[in-house]
Amino acid sequence: MLLASAIPDKACHFRCHDLRHTYAIRALQQGASIYDVSQQLGQSSVKTTEIYVAWLSHRIR
């Protein structure tokens, strides 16, 4: 209860899975290999990691 009152309303929508997305995007932005990021996230296919690359490409436009 104390924790809930200390967190702003917008933060209530935070999910632990969001940390994975943030890590992947930041790592790719800093030049990490898509293969390395895929492996670090424990994904079985690089195709899953390509979603982050597509998202970055869309944001750059």
Secondary structure per residue as TSV (DSSP state, phi and psi in degrees):
chain	resnum	aa	ss	phi	psi
A	1	M	-	360.0	-43.2
A	2	L	H	-62.1	-41.6
A	3	L	H	-63.3	-42.3
A	4	A	H	-61.5	-35.5
A	5	S	H	-76.9	-19.4
A	6	A	H	-87.2	-13.3
A	7	I	S	-103.0	127.4
A	8	P	-	-60.7	157.9
A	9	D	G	-54.6	-40.7
A	10	K	G	-63.0	-31.2
A	11	A	G	-73.7	-16.6
A	12	C	G	-66.3	-17.9
A	13	H	G	-88.8	1.7
A	14	F	-	-71.2	137.5
A	15	R	-	-123.6	149.3
A	16	C	T	-59.1	-31.3
A	17	H	H	-63.8	-24.4
A	18	D	H	-61.5	-28.8
A	19	L	H	-64.2	-36.4
A	20	R	H	-63.2	-45.2
A	21	H	H	-63.0	-45.7
A	22	T	H	-61.6	-44.8
A	23	Y	H	-60.2	-49.0
A	24	A	H	-61.0	-46.5
A	25	I	H	-65.1	-45.3
A	26	R	H	-66.6	-39.0
A	27	A	H	-63.2	-44.0
A	28	L	H	-66.6	-38.0
A	29	Q	H	-62.3	-32.2
A	30	Q	T	-89.6	7.5
A	31	G	T	96.4	10.8
A	32	A	-	-66.1	148.8
A	33	S	-	-69.2	139.8
A	34	I	H	-60.9	-32.4
A	35	Y	H	-68.3	-40.7
A	36	D	H	-65.2	-45.3
A	37	V	H	-62.4	-43.1
A	38	S	H	-58.8	-43.7
A	39	Q	H	-67.8	-41.8
A	40	Q	H	-65.3	-31.8
A	41	L	T	-81.7	-8.8
A	42	G	T	75.8	26.0
A	43	Q	-	-83.7	142.9
A	44	S	S	-79.7	-16.7
A	45	S	-	-138.8	141.9
A	46	V	H	-68.0	-24.0
A	47	K	H	-58.0	-33.9
A	48	T	H	-65.3	-40.3
A	49	T	H	-70.9	-25.8
A	50	E	H	-60.5	-20.6
A	51	I	H	-59.3	-40.2
A	52	Y	H	-67.8	-38.1
A	53	V	H	-64.5	-42.9
A	54	A	H	-62.4	-40.6
A	55	W	H	-63.5	-42.6
A	56	L	H	-64.1	-41.6
A	57	S	H	-62.7	-38.3
A	58	H	H	-67.9	-39.4
A	59	R	H	-68.8	-30.6
A	60	I	H	-71.5	-33.4
A	61	R	-	-64.2	360.0
